[in-house]
Amino acid sequence: MTAKLFIFDMDDVLYDYDWRVRMAGMTELTGLSLADMRRLWWHDEGEWAAEAGVFATPEAYLDAFQKAIGMTVDEAEWVRVRASAMTPRPESIAAVRRAAELGDITLLTNNGALSAKHLRALAPELVPVFGDHLFTSSDYGARKPDPVVFERVLARYGRDASEAFFVDDMAVNVAGAASIGITAHLYRSPAAMLAAIEGFGATA
């Protein structure tokens, strides 16, 4: 019998993620305002394109980012600022451990190639839980909620949609997964997520 596949978002599911803390850090690092950063990078042709794998390597991401904002940014400082916005949610991570007892687990977070390179440093609490199954959307060349990214996750793991469970805090991403037949749960609390995991794990 094929093991079930449990797919988890990261930000605002397994970690509190405060985007404004990150932007405050980027302002301090670059001298650019929040409005500047929205205009120069955090838009469809910048960060969202990176999440879809347009900048396929960490080097390509950093080069595109630096060109967009018009200055050099130290990679280690970029990572430090990203990490400063993240606080682990122990109860959510415990629910993932339970999922790992019921099937296979994998991470799917909308992030670019530079985050992918440093994911173990950004989310060290996930390393002993997920092992080598920490992936960003850029690894798949598509970003949530595009159904393509979910199809590529299923292909990587050799699963049918009926064998997969997905959790995310954004309704649009949940709808994207559900549109191809994945059982999808909208995150509201660790307890509700755990109950949904147990329910899916109990299905035939």
C-alpha positions, 0 to 999 in steps of 0.5 A: 500500500502506498504511503500517504503524502502530507505537504506543508506550507511554512510561513504562518503555519509552522512559523510565525512570519512577520513580513513587516519585521523583515521589511524593517530589517531590509530598510535598515540594511539598504536604506530603502523604504517599504514603498521603495522595496514594494516598487523595486522588488516585491511584485510580480516581476521580482519576488513573485517571479523568483518564487516561481523559479524565474531566477533559477539559482541563488546567484541569479536571485541575488544578482536580480535582487541587487540590480533591482534595488541598485546596490550590493547586499551581503548574502549572509545579511539577507539571510539574517534579516529573513530569519529575524521575521520567523518564530517557530510554532512548536505545536504545529511542528509537533503535528508534522511529526505526527503526520510523519508517523502516518505517511511521508512529509514534505515542505512546499513554501513559496520562496525563491532560490536564495531561500531554498539554499539557506532553508536549513539555516532559516528553519533549523527546527524543521531539519530533524523533522523533514530531513531532505524533504525541505523544498521551496516553490522555486524548486518546482518552477511554479508557485502556489496557488498554480495547480502546476506546482502541486502536480510537480510535487505529486510527480516527485513523490509518485503519488496520486492526488487522492493520496495527498494532504496539503495545509496552508494558511491562505485560502487561495493556495488551499483552493489550488491544491483542491482543484486537482483533487488533493485533500486540502486544509486551511490552517487556523490552529495547530489543533485543527491541523492535527485533527485534519491530519488524523482524519486524513491518516485514517482514510482508506 
